[in-house]
Amino acid sequence: MTNTTDGNPGIFLCNNTGLGSGGMQLFRAVFLSVFLLVFLLGLAGNVLLVAVLLRRRRGLRVTEVYLLHLGLADLLLLLTFPFILVEPAGGWVFGDFLCRVVGVVHRLNFLCGCLLLACIGFDRYLAIVHAVRSLQGLRPRAVHLCCSAVWLLCLGLSVPDFAFFSVEESPTSSGVYSCNLYAHGSHGSNWKLVNRCLTHVLGFFLPLAIMSYCYSAVVITLSHSQRSLDKQGAIRLALLITAVFCLCWLPYNLVLLLDTLHDMNALSLDTCKSRDQMRQALMVTESLGYTHCCLNPLLYAFLGVRFRQDLCRLLASWGCPARACLSPQRDLARKVSISEAGPTTSSTLI
């Protein structure tokens, strides 16, 4: 159950000779290995992120509330990966109900994670560019409400997947079943097209536009500040956050757009080889996009000195040595801290 197999039964009508070749088997093995690595690293990073923030949940700052919701969204998204890993190996074996549930959970948390990244950028824009400090004591509660609204919006956009996902024999492999938007015929195909549009707009272009504008304004504001030593790291981090999001998800959105044009008969893929290449491109670019789940904890939390100190205490409480966290580089981390709120310091981004 993944967008890489997201198509109607008429897309791939080849005899699958290419898919059974040694080259394709090697490609699948490499793809699954990369996907497994993304799953393990992302799971470890987001579990630590959520554990640290929940440990002091009553004293969370505004941005840390966003980080908690982002970590939960990434974590729930990652929990759908085992199903995605199993399906290419032997088809969907988990039944129709789990197909629908996994489809909804995957979609919900993908959209939610992307929109929360935009919310974080907008929050830092207000805090640094406009120095919004009013009602500071009430803001964490307002942020929870804002995040709840994002969750509800994404849930409303994802629930239709429960009706349209179903398990049917794969059009590319005889005797192998796949989980996809097969139900309700043409209505399922129409919802698939809507899903693609939501992926492009809410899952990439809208968050990218908001992050680009907000972090550009942050960079300009910091460039005119007098904290020359601190602002350089903060500016680099603002540019890095935007660039990483773009580099991770732009290739997938471009390939997905080409695949959508093929589904709409606006682009012709006349040979089985070209169709296999499109499937491979979708698999590769999608796995690249999901590496963002691994990078989110690093970019948004682990570089913050306060978060690192809390992480050390958490690891120490688990019996792990914490000396590595207290390295001499902690002063550098303080300069580019991204989890400490407050518009008065130029090094604070999120």
C-alpha positions in Angstrom: 0.0 0.0 0.0 2.0 2.9 -1.3 1.8 5.6 -3.9 4.3 3.6 -6.0 1.6 1.2 -6.9 -1.1 3.8 -6.9 -2.8 3.2 -10.2 -5.8 1.8 -11.9 -5.6 -1.7 -13.4 -5.1 -0.3 -16.9 -1.7 1.2 -16.3 0.6 -1.8 -16.4 -0.7 -4.4 -18.7 2.7 -5.9 -19.6 3.5 -9.5 -19.2 5.9 -8.6 -16.4 8.9 -10.3 -18.0 11.0 -7.3 -17.0 9.8 -7.5 -13.4 11.0 -11.0 -13.1 14.5 -10.3 -14.3 17.5 -10.4 -12.2 18.0 -6.7 -12.6 14.5 -5.9 -11.3 15.0 -8.3 -8.4 18.3 -6.6 -7.5 16.6 -3.2 -7.7 13.8 -4.3 -5.4 16.3 -5.7 -2.9 18.2 -2.4 -2.9 15.0 -0.4 -2.6 13.7 -2.5 0.3 17.1 -2.2 2.1 17.0 1.6 1.8 13.4 1.7 2.9 14.2 -0.5 5.9 17.1 1.8 6.9 14.8 4.8 6.6 12.3 3.0 8.9 14.8 2.1 11.6 16.6 5.5 11.7 13.3 7.4 11.6 11.8 5.2 14.2 14.7 5.7 16.6 14.9 9.5 16.0 11.2 10.1 16.4 10.8 7.8 19.4 13.6 9.8 21.2 12.1 13.1 20.2 8.6 12.2 21.4 10.0 10.6 24.6 12.0 13.7 25.5 9.1 16.1 24.9 6.5 13.9 26.7 8.9 13.7 29.7 8.4 17.5 30.3 5.1 17.9 28.6 3.8 20.4 31.2 6.6 22.8 30.5 6.7 22.6 26.7 7.4 25.8 24.8 5.3 26.9 21.9 7.6 25.4 19.2 8.1 22.2 21.2 4.3 21.6 21.0 4.6 21.7 17.2 7.6 19.4 17.5 5.6 16.9 19.6 2.8 16.8 17.0 5.3 16.5 14.2 7.1 13.7 15.9 3.9 11.8 16.5 2.9 12.3 12.8 6.2 11.0 11.6 6.2 8.1 14.0 2.7 7.0 12.9 3.7 7.3 9.3 6.7 5.2 9.9 4.6 2.5 11.5 2.9 1.9 8.1 6.3 1.1 6.5 6.4 -2.6 7.5 3.3 -3.1 5.4 4.9 -1.3 2.5 8.0 -3.4 2.9 6.2 -6.7 2.8 3.9 -6.0 -0.2 6.6 -5.8 -2.9 8.0 -9.1 -1.7 4.9 -11.3 -1.9 1.8 -9.1 -2.4 -0.7 -7.8 0.2 -1.4 -10.6 2.7 -3.0 -8.6 5.6 -6.6 -8.6 4.4 -9.0 -6.0 3.2 -9.7 -4.2 6.5 -6.0 -3.6 7.3 -5.6 -2.4 3.7 -8.1 0.3 4.3 -6.8 1.2 7.8 -3.2 1.4 6.7 -4.2 3.5 3.7 -6.0 6.1 5.9 -3.2 6.2 8.6 -0.5 6.6 5.9 -2.3 9.4 4.2 -3.4 11.2 7.4 0.1 11.4 8.8 1.8 12.2 5.5 -0.4 15.3 5.0 -0.3 16.2 8.7 3.5 16.1 8.9 3.9 18.4 5.8 1.4 20.9 7.1 3.0 21.0 10.6 6.3 21.9 9.0 4.6 24.9 7.4 3.1 25.8 10.8 6.5 25.7 12.4 7.9 28.0 9.8 5.0 30.4 10.2 5.4 30.4 14.0 9.1 31.3 13.7 8.2 34.0 11.2 5.8 35.6 13.7 8.3 35.2 16.6 11.4 36.5 14.9 10.2 38.9 12.1 7.2 40.4 14.0 8.4 39.6 17.6 4.9 38.4 18.6 5.0 38.0 22.4 1.5 38.8 23.3 -0.5 36.2 25.3 2.7 34.1 25.6 1.3 32.2 28.5 -1.8 31.1 26.5 0.0 30.3 23.3 0.8 26.7 24.0 -2.9 25.9 24.5 -3.6 27.8 21.2 -0.9 25.8 19.5 -2.5 22.5 20.6 -5.8 23.8 19.2 -4.1 24.7 15.9 -2.4 21.3 15.7 -5.7 19.6 16.4 -7.3 21.6 13.6 -4.5 20.4 11.3 -5.1 16.8 12.4 -8.9 17.1 11.8 -8.4 18.6 8.4 -6.1 15.9 7.3 -8.4 13.2 8.8 -11.3 14.6 6.8 -9.1 14.4 3.6 -8.0 10.9 4.4 -11.1 9.1 5.5 -12.4 8.6 1.9 -9.5 6.3 1.4 -11.2 3.8 3.7 -14.0 3.5 1.1 -11.8 3.3 -2.0 -9.0 1.1 -0.9 -9.4 -2.6 -1.5 -7.4 -5.8 -2.1 -7.5 -7.2 -5.6 -5.2 -9.2 -7.9 -2.4 -7.1 -9.1 -2.6 -6.1 -12.7 1.1 -6.6 -13.0 1.5 -10.0 -11.4 -0.9 -13.0 -11.8 -1.8 -14.5 -8.5 -0.3 -11.7 -6.5 -2.7 -9.3 -4.6 -2.2 -5.6 -4.0 -3.8 -3.0 -1.8 -4.8 0.0 -3.8 -7.6 2.4 -4.9 -9.5 -0.3 -6.7 -13.0 0.0 -5.2 -16.0 1.7 -6.8 -14.6 1.7 -10.3 -14.5 5.1 -11.9 -15.2 6.8 -8.6 -12.0 5.2 -7.2 -10.1 6.5 -10.2 -11.5 10.0 -9.6 -10.6 9.9 -6.0 -7.1 8.7 -7.0 -6.7 11.9 -9.1 -7.9 14.0 -6.2 -5.4 12.2 -4.0 -2.6 13.1 -6.4 -3.7 16.8 -6.4 -3.7 16.8 -2.6 -0.2 15.3 -2.5 1.1 18.0 -4.8 -0.7 20.9 -3.2 -0.9 20.1 0.6 2.0 17.7 0.7 4.6 19.8 -1.1 3.8 23.1 -2.9 1.9 24.8 -0.1 4.3 23.9 2.7 7.3 24.7 0.5 5.8 28.2 -0.4 5.1 29.0 3.3 8.5 27.8 4.5 10.3 29.6 1.7 8.5 32.9 2.4 8.7 32.6 6.2 12.4 31.5 6.4 13.4 34.1 3.7 11.8 36.8 5.9 13.6 35.3 8.9 17.0 35.3 7.1 16.5 39.0 6.1 15.6 40.0 9.6 18.6 38.2 11.1 20.9 39.7 8.4 20.0 43.1 9.7 20.4 42.2 13.4 23.5 43.1 15.3 24.2 39.6 16.6 26.7 38.8 13.9 28.2 35.7 15.7 24.9 34.0 16.3 23.0 34.9 13.2 25.3 33.1 10.8 24.4 29.6 12.1 20.7 30.5 12.3 20.6 31.8 8.7 22.4 28.6 7.5 19.9 26.5 9.4 16.9 28.4 7.9 18.2 27.8 4.4 19.0 24.1 5.2 15.5 23.4 6.5 13.9 24.7 3.3 16.5 23.1 1.0 16.2 19.7 2.6 12.4 19.6 2.3 12.7 20.6 -1.3 15.4 18.1 -2.2 13.6 15.3 -0.5 10.2 15.8 -2.0 10.7 17.6 -5.3 11.9 14.5 -7.3 8.9 12.4 -6.1 6.4 15.2 -7.0 7.9 15.6 -10.4 7.8 11.8 -11.2 4.3 11.5 -9.6 3.1 14.3 -11.9 4.4 12.5 -14.9 2.7 9.3 -13.8 -0.6 11.2 -13.3 -0.3 12.7 -16.8 0.1 9.1 -18.0 -3.1 8.0 -16.1 -5.0 10.9 -17.8 -3.6 9.8 -21.2 -1.8 13.1 -21.5 1.5 11.3 -21.6 2.1 8.0 -23.4 4.3 5.2 -22.1 4.2 2.8 -25.1 6.6 0.1 -23.9 6.8 -2.2 -20.9 10.4 -0.9 -20.3 9.2 2.7 -20.0 6.4 1.7 -17.6 8.9 -0.3 -15.5 11.2 2.7 -15.5 8.3 4.9 -14.3 7.6 2.4 -11.4 11.2 2.3 -10.5 11.5 6.1 -10.5 8.4 6.3 -8.2 9.9 3.8 -5.8 13.3 5.6 -5.7 11.9 9.1 -5.3 9.3 8.1 -2.8 12.0 6.4 -0.6 14.1 9.6 -0.9 11.1 11.7 0.2 10.5 9.5 3.3 14.1 10.1 4.4 12.7 13.4 5.6 11.1 11.5 8.5 14.7 10.7 9.6 15.9 14.2 9.2 13.1 16.0 11.0 14.3 15.2 14.5 17.9 16.2 13.6 16.9 19.5 12.0 14.3 20.6 14.4 15.4 19.2 17.8 18.7 17.4 18.1 20.7 20.6 17.3 19.1 22.5 20.1 21.2 22.5 23.3 18.2 22.3 25.6 16.9 19.3 23.8 20.3 17.6 23.8 20.6 18.1 27.6 17.1 16.6 28.1 18.1 13.7 25.8 21.2 13.1 27.9 19.1 13.0 31.1 16.6 10.6 29.4 19.4 8.3 28.2 21.0 8.4 31.6 17.7 7.4 33.2 17.6 4.4 30.8 21.1 3.4 31.9 22.9 4.6 28.8 26.2 6.6 29.1 25.5 10.3 28.5 29.1 11.7 28.2 28.8 11.8 24.4 26.0 14.3 24.7 28.2 16.6 26.8 30.8 17.1 24.1 32.8 20.4 23.7 30.6 21.1 20.6 27.7 22.0 22.8 28.5 25.7 22.5 28.3 25.4 18.7 24.9 23.7 19.1 23.8 26.6 21.2 24.5 29.0 18.4 22.2 27.2 16.0 19.6 26.1 18.6 16.3 25.5 16.9 14.2 24.3 19.8 14.5 27.3 22.1 11.7 29.8 21.7 11.9 33.5 22.0 12.3 36.2 19.4 15.1 38.1 21.2 17.9 35.7 20.1 18.9 35.5 16.5 19.9 31.9 16.7 16.4 30.8 17.5 14.6 29.5 14.5 11.9 27.1 15.7 
